[in-house]
Amino acid sequence: MRLKMWTLDLAREQSPTLDHLRQYASLTQSAGYDALGLYLEHRFAYPSAPWAHGQGCVAPEAIRVLRTEFPAIQIVPFVNLLGHMEGTIYTEEGKAFAEQRFKGMQACPCNAAFVAFAKGILDDVLESFDSELIHIGGDETWQLGTCEECAKVDKAELYGRHFGPLAQRVVDAGHTPAVWGDMFVDHPEALDHLPKETIVFDWQYFKGVKDTARQFTDKGFRVVGCPTLHVYNAPWFHIEKSEQNVRQVSRDIKELGLHGVCLTTWESGLLGAYDTLFPAISESVKVMDDPDTGSFLEAYGPSSEWARLMGVELEGCGGVFAFSGHRNKLKSRALLYSNPFLAWMHHAEELCGERGDRALAVIEQASQVAKGEAEKGVCTAVRSMIDFVRIAEEARLLYARNEPEAAINRLTATRTIFDMMMRIARRSHDRIGGSLADAERCKAALDHVDRVIVRLRNYGRRQLGYLPAWEILTHPMFVPHDQACWWLVNGWGKE
């Protein structure tokens, strides 16, 4: 196996300082990895497009320092040049690049201005990074062929015609291009457009790479197998499923003689904490070297009981805590949409019953054995989301019994919950360069709770002549006197 690397997801509002980046690079080197991948999207200060990044992003100067201080490892950029352009296409300057207006996360490969932009930020990366590998993205371009111009071209041709010249640009600059493999599985003819120097990163998070990798090796391409740590779909981290994935992909890599392995770690936002993953990231190297050895739980040492409770026992509670293939629904509904009552609407029945009782008991045990701030913050964050749902249900019952003042008193208690969650987000940002948006999400949730409290005062005693349903009163689109809720019934208008 020639390459062992892991990839740090900066694109979910992570905002590491140079000292934070040093922590990640030091972990990479001490664990025995050859390379640290930085998944950039819009979190890099591209000199050619100063409008395309926000505050706290990684600057070229920081990369130059890391290259000097950590010469034993590659610092590999992962840049996106078609899909996952949401950080660009939802800016005023970048919105003209979108494949569809106000929808999705893909740019248009037929848009000449976008192609010029993609070449420009690729050149920025080539100037800032001296790694052998330059990853140019390419995953999850599900909107291929959607716009009128793109619809005229075969999807494989459209995709290959876009990425072929970009990969060649990397080769011409003296580097090795890398691409994600998923869309080439869907459109294998697009591989014909790529220079043979290209390495395909075959990501498989729920199985091994044996079947898919052969599609690329048979065409003469080198392949890197990519497992993941299942964080995006967990309240904290599905620790056993992640170990299984790393182990299976590593076995397949050895059996097939593939080029290497890249551990991916996605979305340590929504009050996640990257430093709680460090033991599993380090232990993954042992599994890569020998798929029959290593143990993620044992790697947590004195914190192994905490990791077992939050990473195994909590998953065993089922429902919204169970292992799944999508972003965790409790975290998303509590924080992602500026309306925490969505978490109540979808999860009150399970979280106010036995499942919620069991989950809270597990989290309480974990809190008792948590060793540090990061671990305690994870426990508090998950417990706070459950507590909010339970309090919202208590308030609903009081509201339905025509006791609006009592309902207001219950909801007022949630201010403490969101204040606490804001502090966790800010401390994660200070400690490890965590999401800049998470504290704002907590504030937006609290602001909406305050709006609902005002509505309870104004309309909770039937001042409108009718009593709006709780899910209507708590919805951001609620309008007094619109008893029929045309905003809800008139579905096309939601576009």
N, C-alpha and C positions, 0 to 999 in steps of 0.2 A: 504494500500500500504506500503510494508516494506522497499523498497529501492528507493531513488531518487538520481540520479547521472548525471553528464555530463562528456563528454570525450573530452579531448584536443588532437588534432591531431598533434603530433610531427613529423610525418613521412614525411611531405612535407617540409623538410629542416629547420623546426623550430629549433632554437638554444637558448633556454632560459637559462639564468644564474640562480643561486639560488634565487636571488632577484626577477627575473621574475616569477619563480615558486611560490614564496611567494605571488605574486600578484594574481596568478590564484587560489591558495589555499585559500587566504583570500576572494576572490570573492565567491568561493564555499561555504565556511562556513557562510558568511554573508547573502548569498541568501537563505540559508536553505536547501542545499543539504546534503545528508549523505556521499557522496563520490565524489572524483575527479578521473576520469579515465585518465590514461596517455597512449595514443596509441603510441607504441614505434617503431615497426618494427626495423630498423637499427639505431635508434637514442638513443640507450642506450649502455653504455660502459660495455658490457658483459665480465666479467673477463675470461671466458673460451674461448673466441674468440676475442682477442684484435684487430685482423685484420678486424673485421666485422662492425666497426663503424667509422665515420668520425669526423672531428673537431666540437666542440660545442655541442656534444651530452650530454644527461643527465647521470651523474655519480651516482653510488650507494651511494656515500657519500651525495649527495644532497637529495636523498630519505630518508636517515637516519635522516637528519636534519628536513625535512618536517614532518616525522612521530613524531618527538619530539615536534615540534612547533605547530602542528595542530592535537592534539590527538582526537579531536571531530569528525574528518572526516576520512574516509578510503582513502588511496592513492592506487588506484587499477591499477595494470599493465595490459595492453592489449598487449600480445606478439603474434607474428605470427609464426606458426610452419608448414606451408605448402604453402598456398597462400600468396600473397603480400610479397614475398621474394625478390622482385626486387633489394632492397638495398644490398642483399647478393649475388645473382646469377650474378650480373654484376660487381663483383670484381674478381680479378685474383684467389684468394684462393677459392672463393665460386662458381665459374662458373661450376665446376664439379657437383654441386648439381641440376642444372636446369633440368626441365622436357624436355625442348627443347632448343637447342643452339640458343642464340641471339634472343629469342622470348618469349614474355609473362612475367609472374611474379610468376610462380609456381615452387617449387622444386619437386623432384621426391621422392614419398613415398617408392619406392622400392630400393632406394639408401641407403645402410647401413651406409655409411659415413654421409649422410645427417641426417638420423634418430639419429645417435649419436650426431651430432651437435645440433639438435632440443632438445634432452634431456639435453644437456649441458647448453644451454641458458635458458631452463626452470628452471633448478636447480639454475642458477644465479639469476633469478627472485625470486624464492622461498627463496633464501638467503637474498635478498635485501628488499623485501616487506613483511610486516606482516599483510596485509589486509586479511579479510575472503575470499574475492573473488580473484581468479587468472584467468584472461581471456586468453584462449589459441588460440583464433582466429578461423580459419577455413573457412572464407568467400571466395567467388568468385574463387574457384578452378576449373575453367572451362577447364583446360588442363588435367583433370583426364583421365588416360588411354591412353595417347598419345604416350609415349615412348614404345619401343618394349616389355619391361618387364612388364610394367603396363598394356598394352593392353591384357595381358593374364588373368587379374583378373577383375571380375565384379566391376563396379565403386563403388557401395554401400559398397561392401566388402572391396575394396581397401581403401576407405575413413574411414570407421569405424575401420578397422584394424590398421590404423595409429593413429587416435585420441583417441580410447578407452584406450590404455595403457598410453597415455600422460595425459588424464583426471584422470586415476587411480593414476598416479604418484602424482598429486596434492592432491587427497584425502588422499593418504598414508602420505603426508607431513602435514596433518592436516588442509587443506584449502578446499574451495569449488570451483570446476572448472566451468568455463563458456565458452560457444562456441557461435559463430554466427549461426543463424538458416537457412540461405538461402539454403545451400547445403543439409541440411536434408529435406527441402521441396522437393528438386529434387530427393533425395535418402533416403527415409524414413527408409529403412531397416538398414541403418547405425546407427540409434539410438539404435539398439539392442546391439551395442558394448560399449555404454557409461554407466558408473556407474550412478545410479539413483540420486546421489547427484548433478549431473551436472545441471546447470541452462542454459537454452537456451535464447540467446538474439535475439529476433525476430525483425529485422530491416525492416521497411516499410516506405518509404519516400514519397509515392504518394497515400497512402490510410491508413486505420486503420489495426489493427492486428487481428481482430475478426476471420477471416477465417483461417489464418495460425497458430495462437497461439493454436487453438484447436487441431491441429495435434500433438502438443507437449504435451499439458496437458492430452490428451487422452492416451498418452503413459506413463503418470506418471511423467513428468518432470515439474519443475517450469519454469516460463517464465517471462522474462523482456521485455517489449515493448520498441522499440527504434525508435523515430522520429528523424528528423534532422532539422538543420538550413540550408536552401538552399543557400549556399555560392559558392560551387564548380561550380554550373551551372549559376551563375549570374555575371554581371559586378561588383556588390558589394554584394547584399544580397536580395533575394526575400522574403520580410518581411511578406506579407500577406499569401503567400502559406506556409511559415514555421509555422506561427501561426496556420493555419488550420491543419497542420500535427500534431503538438504537441497536439492540442486540440482533434483531432479524436483518436489518439493513447491513450491519457490519458482517454478518455471516455471508450474505449474498455477495458483498463486495469481495471478500476473500475467495469465495468459490468461483466467481466469474473473473477474478483478476482485474478488477476495475481500478481506475486511477486513484481513487481516494474517497474520503467521506467528509461531509460538511454537516455538522449539527446545527439545526436552525432553532431559534428561540424567538417566538413571535408574541407581540402585544403584551408586554409587561406593563400595561397601563390599567386604567380603571381600578386604581389603588393596588396594583400589583407591586412587587418589590424585587428588582433584579438581583439584589444581593442574597435573597433567600434561595436563589437557584445556583449559586456558585458551587456548592458541593456536588450537585448533579452534573454540572458542566464539567467539572474536573474529573469526576468518576467516569464520564463517558469515554475519556481517552483509554482507560483500562479496557472497557468493553470493545472499543474499536480495535485495540491491539489483540485482544483475545476474547471473542464473544462468549466464551464459557466461564469468564471470571467477572468480578465486579458486582457491586450491590449499591444502588442509589441510597437505600435507607441507611446502610452501614456507613456510607460516606458522610452522613450528617452527624456522626459521632455523638457528642453529648446532646445534640438536638434531634436525634433519630426518633425519639418518641413523639416529639412535636410534629416532625415530618410525617410519621405514620398516621397520626390523628388527622392532620389537615390534608394529607395527600392520599390516604387510603380509606380511613374510617369515614370521613365526610363523604367521599364518593359513594361509599356503601349505603348512605342514607337514601340514595335513589332520587328520582324526580329531577329537580333543577340542579342537584348536586352530582348527578350521574355523569359518566363519560359519554361524550357525544362528538359529532363531527362539526359542530358549529360554535360560534362565539357564545360564551356562557350567557344564558338568558337573564339570570338574576342580576348580574353585574350590568348588563346592557340596559335592562329596563329600569334599574334603579338610578343609573348615572348618565347614560349616553344620549337620552332624548329630552333632557330638561323637564321631565315629568315623572317623578318617582312613583306616582300613583299607577303607572303602568305595571310596576312590580306588584303592587297590591292587586290590580285587576286580574293578572294572569297567575299569580302564585299564592293568593290569600288562602285558598282552600288547603293546599298542601303545607304551607308554612305555619298556619294557625292550628294545625292538627299534630298528629303523632310524628310526622316527618320533621316538622319544625322543632318539636320538643327534642327529638333525637339529635338533630343537627346542633342545636344550642348546647346540648350536653357535651357533644364531642368538642365543640369550640371552647367551651368552658374548661374542659380538661387540657386542651392545647394551650389555652392562655396561662394555666397554672404552671406548665412546664416550659413555656417560651423563654428563651435565654436572652434575647436582645430586642432592641427597638423594632427592627424589621419584622421579626416573627410576631411580636405583639401587635404591630400595626396590621398585619394580615388578618389575625384573629378578630381584632376590633372592627375592621372594615366589613368582613363577612357577617359578623354578628349584628352590626349596625343595620345592614340591609334587611336582615330578617326582622329585627326589632321594628324598623319602620313599617314593614308590611303588617305586622301584628297591631301596631298602634293605629294604623290607618283603618284596619278592620274594626277595631274597637270604636273609633270615631264614626265609622259608617253606621254601626248598630245604634249608637246614640242619636245620630242624625235621623235615622229611620224611625226612632221613637219620639221624634219631635223635641229633642233635647240639644239644640244647636250650641248653646253655651258650653255644655259638657263636652260636646264634640270638639269645640274650639280649644278647650283646656287640654284635651288629649293630644291634638295636633301640635299645640304649642310646645309640648315636650320633645318633639322631634327636632327642634332647633338645636338642642344639645347634640343630637346624633350627627347632624350635618356639620356643625362646628368642629366636632371631633374628627370627622372624616376629612375636612379641609386641612386640619393640622397634620394628619397622617400623610396627605398628598404633599404638603409643603416640606415635611421632614424627608420624605422620599426624594424630593427634588434636591434638597440640600445634601443629602447623604450620598446619593448615587446618580444624580442627574435625571431623576424621574420626570414623569409627564408634567409639562407646564399647564396642560388643560385640565387635569383632574381636579385641582382646587377650584377652578372656575366652574366645573361641572357640579361640584358639591354646592357652590354658591347659587348656581342656577336652579338646582333642585330645591334649595331652601327658599329662594325667591318665589318659586311656584307654590310651595306650601303656604307662604304668607299670603299669596293671592287667593288661595282657597279659603284661608281663614277669613279674609275680608268678604268673600262671597257668602260664607256661612252666616256672617253677621247681617249681610244685606238681604239674603234670600232664604235663609234657613228656617224662617218662621212663616213661610208661604206668602211673603210680601208680593210675589209675582202672581198670586192666586193659585199656583200649583207648586209642587215640590219637585225640582229637577232630580233625576236619578243621581246617585252618588258618583257614578262613573262619568256622568255628564257634567256635574258641578265641578269635578276635579280635573276636567279636561282643559288643556290650554285654549281650545277653540270655543268654549262655552260663551254664549251670548244671551243675556237676559231677554226674555219675551219670545225668543225663538224656541218655543216649546216643542216644535216638530223636529228641531235639529237639522235644518236643511244642509248645514255644513257637513253633516255626517251622511245623510241620505243621498245628497248630490255628489256621488263618488268621483266623477270625472274632474270636478273642481279641485280636488286635492292635489292634482298634478301641479 
